[in-house]
Amino acid sequence: PNRSGLVNDDLHDDDLGLEFDNLPLLAGANKSGSGIYGAVFNLTTSVIGAGIMALSATMKVLGLILGIVLIILMGILLEVSVELLVRFSVQCKASSYGEVVQAALCRTARVLSEICIIVNNAGVLVVYLIIMGDVMSDSFHHLLLSFSKGKLRRSKNDSGFWVNQTILDLLVVIPIMSNAYVCHFNVQPIYNELEGCSPEMMNRVGRITTVLCVLVYASTAIAGYLLFGKDTESDVLTNFDKDLGIRFSTALNYIVRFGYIFLLVIVFSVIHFSLRQTVDALVFEGSAPLAESRKRCLALTVLLLGLIYLGSTMITNIWTAFKFTGATTAVSLGFTFPSLTALRLSKQKNGLTKGENFLSWLMLILAVIVSIVGVIGNIYSMESQSE
């Protein structure tokens, strides 16, 4: 007899009452969870993406010192929001971003948060495809866009700030950085896969990730700005499509550009996973988990990839789209929903400390201001360009 107590090993699925569609996608897949470093890698790749391209241009707007300070502050807010999200997800036994939002707020808020995830992730993946296509084809027509009209002008006092820029233009920088740091929709899946998962272990993952991302973002932004100075494009990658005036310039250009493509390929799969899971949860609510349905998983994958590819062929002004998603979906996912969740669920048990309560209100107020100002600023910029 075999381990199941059956004499005949040559059995069919029907004899065991199994369906082919319910088999795992990968036979013999490892059922053990990921370690801390695997979780750090997954969370880091969720954070670092297309948003890194714009950070050198933010230095051009804010100056080096203020730009570095803002990168660090945004990293701190990322860490705080992730820790709050993990704590209250465990408290209400939520396995996804939408579930914890629903437990804290209502069903409508969950649907809204899932729509934000879909719009944000789909938009980011469209941008990824455009960037990869432009780099591979040595054409950057989609990327020669900025905060305003083409390039920013530097003030005569060389202070790192810029003239002819309204306050609305400057505040657009925060939504752009929000895009660079948003990863909250992947926190629960990564936590669920963490071996021996606990809030303390996930907090360690979040802190390591935050330090890595701040270092990568700050070093990239500083290097890009110092290398190109006043000629820094709103997408710094476009600066590597020309002679840098140094030895091995061509080789460096190819290393940077194709290295960035490799990064986007890695991040693409992580973002697409979250997009597919969210669409499945919203459209097929109550159905079996997606991992148990090969047909549904493959159908959703093909459909979403097709729509993303179609979007990448139709959209050209990715910078304006990036600013809008930063001021709406990214800010909502990174700050609004986590702060509201913490403030509401803290009234039940595991109340917030004074510092956490202050940071939660700060994130909420900041998100509201940035959303309003960012949308108004984007509308103002488009009207100015049309004139």
N, C-alpha and C positions, 0 to 999 in steps of 0.2 A: 504493500500500500504506500501511496505517496503521502506527503504532509497533510493533505486534506482528508486522508482516510479513504480515498477512492482507489480502486485497484487499477482502473484504466487511465493511463496518463494521456492518451490520445483523445482528448475531449474537444468538443466544439463550443463556441461561445453560447450557442442556443441552449446547450445542455446545462450550462451554469447560470442561465438567465441573464447573460450580459449582452449589451448592445455594442456594436463596433463604435458608434458615435460617442460612447461614454468612456472609451479608452483614453489614457493620457496621450498627449501629442508626441511625447518623447518616451519611447519604450526604455524601461530600466532607468528612468530619471532618478537622480539622487534626491531622496526625501528629506535629507538633513538640511537645516537652515544655514544661512550664511553667517560668517563670523563678523566681528566688528570692522575689520579692514575691508571686507567685501561690501558691507553696508555703507562704509565711508565712500568707497568707490562709486557705488550706485547713486548715493545722494549727491556726491560731488558732480558727477556727470549730469545729474538732473539740474544742478544750479548753473554750471558753466556752459554757456551756449552762445547763441548769436549776440546776446547782450554785451559780450566782451568787446565787440567791435567798436561800440560807441563810446567806450570809457575814455579813450584818449581825447575824443572831442569834448567830453565833459570837462577835462582838464583845461581845454582851450576856452571854455566858457567860465569856469570857476577859478582857474589858477591851480597850481600844483598843491599848495597847502590845503586850501578849502576843499579841493577835489579829493585828496587823500582822506581828510577828516570825514567827508560824506560817505566815502566807500567803507570806512571803518564803522561809522554809525549805522549804516544800512546793514552791515554784517551783524552788528550787535542786535538790531531789531529782528533780523532773520533768526538768530539763535533763540531769542526770547520767544518769538511767535511759534517756533517749532517745538520748544519745550512745553509751552502751554498747550499746544495742539496734542502732543503725545500724552500729557497728563490727563487731560479731559477726555481723550479718546479711550484711554484705559478705564477711566471712571465710568463712562457710559457704555463700555464694551463695544465701541464702534470699530469696524474693520475698514472703513473708507472715509474719505474727506466728507462726502455727502451725508454719511450717517451721523457723524459727530455734529455737523451743522443742524441736522434735523432734530437731534436730541436736545440741542441747546435752544433752538429757535422754533422752527416749524417746518412742515412739509414743503411749503412754498419756497422757503429759504434754501432748502436742499436742492430743489429743482433749479433755482437761480444759480446756486454755486456750481452745479454740474454743467449748466449752460456756459458759465464763465470758464470752466475748465476746458470744455469743448472748443469754445471760440479762441481762447488763449493758445491752447496746444495746436489746434489746426492752423492758426495764423503763424505760429512759430515754425511749424514744419513746412509751411509754404515758403517762408523766408529761407529756411535751410536749403530747400531744393533750388531756389533762385540763386542763392550764393554758390552752391556747389556747381550749378550749371554755368554760372558766369566765370567762376575760377577755371573750370575745366575747359571752357571755350575761349578763355583769355579775353572775355568781354565783360565790362563792368557797367553797362548802360543802366542797369536797374539800381545801381548803388550810388550813383553820383548825385545824391540828394542830401540836404542838410536841415538844420534847424530853421532855417529861414530861406534865403535865396542863394543857393550855391555854397558860399563860404562865409565864415564869420570874420569880422574885421577886428583887428587888435587895437587896443587903445594906445595912445602915444606914450603914456607913462610906463609902459611895459610892466604893469602890475599883475598881469594875468587875467584881468577882467576885460570886458569887451564893450565897446560903445555901440550905439544904434541897436541895442538889444533891450527890449522891454522886460519888465519884471515877469510877465507871462512867459517870455521865451526862456528866462533863467529857470523858472520853476518846472519847465518841461524836463529838465535834467533828472528830477526825482522820479517821475514815471519811467524814464529810460533805465534808471538804476533798479527800479522795482522789477522791470522785465529781466534784468540781469540776475536777480536774486530769487525770483519766485520758483519754488520747488515743492510747495506745501502739499500739493495733490499727490505726491509720491511718498510722503512721509509714512502713511499707514501701510501701504504695500511693503515698503522696506522694513518697517517695524515687524510686520507679520512674518517676514522671511528670516528675521534675526534669530539665530539659535539661542535658546534660553533667554528670550526677549524679556526685558523689563524697562520701565521708564528710565531708570538710572543708566542702563546700558545704552539706550537710544539717545539719552542726553549727551553721553560721551561721544557717540557718533556725530551728533549735531555740532558739538563744540570743535571736534577735529575738523569737520567739514568746513565750518565757518572760518577757522584759521587758515586752512588751505585756500579757500576761495578769496579771502581778503588779500592774502599774499599774491595769489595769481592775478587778481584784478588790479591791485595797486601796482605791481611790477609791470604788468602789461600796459596799463594806462600811462605810467610815468615814462616807460621806454618809448612808447609810440609818440608821445608828445615831445620828449626831448630829441627824438630822432628827426621828426618832421617839423616841429615848431609851429609857426603860423600857417604852414601848408598842410597841417593835419586835416584830413578829410573827416566828415561825419562818420564814415565807415573807414577805419584806418587800414583795412585790407586793400582798399583801392590805391593806397600810397605805395604798395608793393608791386604795382604794375608799371613801374617806370625805373629808370636808372637812378640808383641811390647815391651815386658819386663816390662809392667806396669799392674796395677790392672784393671780388667774388659777389658782386651785386646781383647778378642773374641767379647764381646758385642760392643766395639767401632768399631772393624773391620766391623761388620755387619751393624751398624748404618751408617758408612761412605759409604760403598759400596751400600747398598740399598737406602740410601738417594740420592746418586748420580744417581742411576737408575731412581728414581722418577723425578729428575730434567731433565734427558734426555728425559723421556717420555713427559714432558711438552714442552720442546724445540722442540722435534721431530715434533709435530703437527704444530708448527709455521713455521719451516723450510720447511716442506712438503707442506704447503699451498702456500708458495712463489714459490717452485719448480713447483707445479701443475699449478699455474697461469701463470708462465713464459713459460712453455711448451705449454700451450693452446694458449697464445698470439703469440708464434712463429709458431706453426703448424696450428692453426685454425684462422689465422688473417682474420679479416673482419666478423667473425661469431658473433652470439649473445653472450653477456657476459656469462661466465661460470656459474654464479649463477642462470641464467635463464634456464639452460639445465641440468636437472637431469641425463639424460642418459650419456651425455658427461663427466660430473663431476665424476660419479661413474666409468665409463670406464677408465678415466685417473687415478683415484685414485688406482684402482685395478692393472692397468698396471705398474704404477710407483712403487707401493709397491712390486709387484712381481719382478721387475728388481732390486730394492734395496736389496731385500732379496737374490736374486741370486748373486749379487755382494758381499754381505757379506759372502757368502759361498765359494767364489773363491779367494778373496783377503786376504792375510795374513800379508804382510808387510805394515801395515797401517801408520807407522811412516814416511817412505819414501814418501808415497802418501800425507801425511799431510804436509810435507815440500814443496813438489812440488806445491800443491794447494795454500799454503801460499805465495810462491814466484811468482805465476802466477795469478790465479783467485782472490784470496783474496786481494792482493795488487792492482790489477786492479780495483776491485769493491770498495775498501775502499779509494783509493787515486788517481789513474790515472784518471778514468772517472769523479769523482767529481771535481777534480782540473781543468781538461780540460773544463768541462761544465761551471765552474765559470769564467774562463779566457775568454772563447768565448762569453758567454751571457752577461758578464759585459760590453762588448763594445756596446751593444744595449741601455741599460738603467740600472739604479740602479748599477752604477759602484762600484767596490771594493774600500775599503779604502786601504791605504798603508800597514797597518798590514795584512789585508785579502789578498791583492795581494802577499805579501811576503810569507804568509803561503801557498797560493795556489801553488806558484812556488816551495816552499820547499817540499810540498807533491808530486808534480810531479817529481821533481829531485830525491827525496828519493825513489819513487816507481820504477823509471827506474833503479836506482843503485841496489836496493834490488832485483828486478826481475832478472837482469843480473847476479849479484853475487850469488843470491840464487840458480838459475838453474845450474850455473857452479859449485858451491859448492856441490850440490846434485849429479851431475854427477861425480865429483871428489871423493866423499865419496863412491859411488857405485863401482867405478873402484878400489878404495883402498880395499874395502871389497872383491871384486872378486879376487884380487891378494892374 
